[in-house]
Amino acid sequence: MPAPGHRPATLIPGRAVFPHRHLTGIAGLQPHEITFLLDEAEQWIEANRARRKSDELAGLTVINAFFENSTRTLLSFEIAGKRLGADVVNMHAAQSSVKKGETLIDTAMTLNAMRADAIVIRHQSSGAVQLIAGKVDCPVLNAGDGRHEHPTQALLDALTIRRRRGSIAGQRVVICGDLLHSRVARSNILALTALAAEVRVVAPSTLMPPAIEAMHVQPFTDFDAALEGADVVMMLRLQNERMDGAFIPSTREFHKRYGLTPERLALARPDALVMHPGPMNRGVEITSSVADHERSAITEQVEMGVAVRMACLDVLTRAQRGVEGWA
């Protein structure tokens, strides 16, 4: 059943409320389009909690093509597709012809020839999802591409904040950690600033992207200073697999300056929300006592991920299913 007060709009004057064929990133989405996806996700939260299956995508086939390892995102998309009644097929890169030298374009053409109704793609190269989206006849959803974007993670984070804090506009959100390599940070910054949050970003200078002020955020290298008045504290994982040099002296030193501890959390607002996209390096970017605290929304983020991905699969396949108002 839809959440109380949920109005599943299909049109705004003169145009579809979500006119995009694919979801390759948050960049390019209007604030009302982001809000629309969050509103659509609301109706799936209780259905997911009740483990209720829908037949919205009955008869459709969704391919999860993951060229990069994942646990949470892959399982979340698989559960989302199955809860909607779709036939879900998972393709792992280690078992694919990519390992035999097949090009990305050839892979796209192969996937297209299989006549899937939607393809979810995770890839280690920035821009790979956009390239594939331009070669196939069905909707494509980005499950993370290189350092570029991870749109459904940003949407589930925004949904978590909205439900726990009541709104996104005006919230002071502090994002701390490996900003340089984080597609999660990029998508979150795009989504949260579009929805009028005040975003502060914190990292050592070696992990701070150049000219990040252009994304309408306030950069800090002092975590303690950034935490003043924070409503939400979002920690990021150190992505050692993407580092090709010495970006930090040691994990111990990183934790000392940028780890979220109970003492450091006390510098934020008393009701500040703690978030982390996972997987967590406990004792590095966050202590267990903070990760498992009642102010932590980390497990709720995982739960919201299923609802958000159900909404995205539903919305992007409506034209194929002939849903009224979606041409």
KAMOKA-V605065 format. One record per backbone hydrogen bond with DSSP energy under -1.0 kcal/mol. NH is the residue of the N-H (numbers start at 1). CO is the residue of the C=O. E is the energy in kcal/mol with one decimal. If there is no record, write none. Layout:
nh co e
NH CO E
NH CO E
//
This chain:
nh co e
6 3 -2.4
9 7 -2.2
12 15 -2.3
15 12 -2.4
17 10 -1.3
23 140 -2.7
29 26 -2.4
34 30 -2.1
35 31 -2.5
36 32 -1.8
37 33 -1.8
38 34 -2.0
39 35 -2.8
40 36 -2.5
41 37 -1.9
42 38 -1.3
44 41 -1.6
48 44 -2.3
49 45 -2.4
50 46 -2.3
51 48 -1.2
52 47 -2.9
54 83 -3.8
57 84 -3.2
58 55 -1.5
60 57 -2.3
62 87 -2.9
63 118 -2.4
64 89 -3.0
65 120 -3.1
66 91 -2.6
67 122 -3.1
75 71 -2.4
76 72 -2.5
77 73 -2.5
78 74 -2.4
79 75 -2.9
80 76 -2.5
81 77 -2.5
82 78 -2.2
83 79 -2.8
84 80 -1.2
85 82 -1.3
86 81 -2.4
87 60 -3.0
89 62 -2.7
91 64 -3.4
93 66 -2.1
95 92 -1.7
96 93 -1.8
99 96 -1.2
100 97 -1.2
101 98 -1.6
102 97 -1.9
107 103 -2.2
108 104 -2.4
109 105 -2.4
110 106 -2.2
111 107 -2.7
112 108 -2.4
113 109 -2.0
115 112 -1.7
117 61 -2.6
118 61 -1.1
119 139 -2.3
120 63 -3.1
121 141 -2.7
122 65 -2.0
123 144 -2.5
128 125 -1.7
131 127 -2.0
132 128 -2.3
133 129 -2.7
134 130 -1.4
135 132 -2.1
141 119 -2.4
142 23 -2.9
143 121 -3.7
145 149 -1.8
146 123 -2.3
148 145 -2.2
154 150 -1.6
155 151 -2.2
156 152 -2.2
157 153 -2.2
158 154 -2.5
159 155 -2.4
160 156 -2.1
161 157 -2.4
162 158 -2.6
163 159 -2.4
164 160 -2.3
165 161 -3.2
166 162 -1.4
170 196 -2.8
171 168 -2.0
173 198 -3.1
174 232 -2.9
175 200 -3.0
176 234 -2.6
177 202 -2.4
179 177 -2.2
180 207 -1.5
186 182 -1.5
187 183 -2.5
188 184 -2.5
189 185 -2.8
190 186 -2.2
191 187 -2.4
192 188 -3.1
193 189 -2.2
194 190 -1.4
195 191 -1.4
196 193 -1.5
197 192 -2.7
198 171 -2.9
200 173 -3.0
201 218 -2.1
202 175 -2.7
203 220 -1.7
207 204 -2.1
212 209 -1.1
214 211 -1.7
215 212 -2.1
216 213 -2.0
218 199 -2.0
220 201 -2.5
226 222 -1.7
227 223 -1.5
230 227 -2.2
231 172 -2.4
232 172 -1.9
233 273 -3.3
234 174 -3.4
235 275 -2.7
236 176 -2.1
240 238 -1.5
242 239 -1.8
243 240 -1.1
247 245 -1.2
254 250 -2.2
255 251 -2.5
256 252 -1.9
257 253 -1.6
258 254 -3.5
259 255 -1.8
260 285 -2.0
265 261 -2.7
266 262 -1.4
267 264 -1.7
268 265 -1.7
269 230 -2.0
272 269 -2.0
273 231 -2.7
274 295 -2.3
275 233 -2.8
283 286 -3.2
284 281 -2.2
285 281 -1.2
287 260 -2.0
291 287 -2.6
292 288 -2.3
293 290 -1.3
296 293 -1.9
297 274 -3.1
301 297 -2.3
302 298 -1.3
303 299 -1.9
304 300 -3.0
305 301 -1.5
307 303 -1.2
308 304 -2.7
309 305 -2.1
310 306 -2.2
311 307 -2.2
312 308 -2.4
313 309 -2.2
314 310 -2.4
315 311 -3.0
316 312 -2.4
317 313 -1.0
318 315 -1.1
321 317 -1.7
322 319 -1.0
323 318 -2.5
326 323 -1.9
//
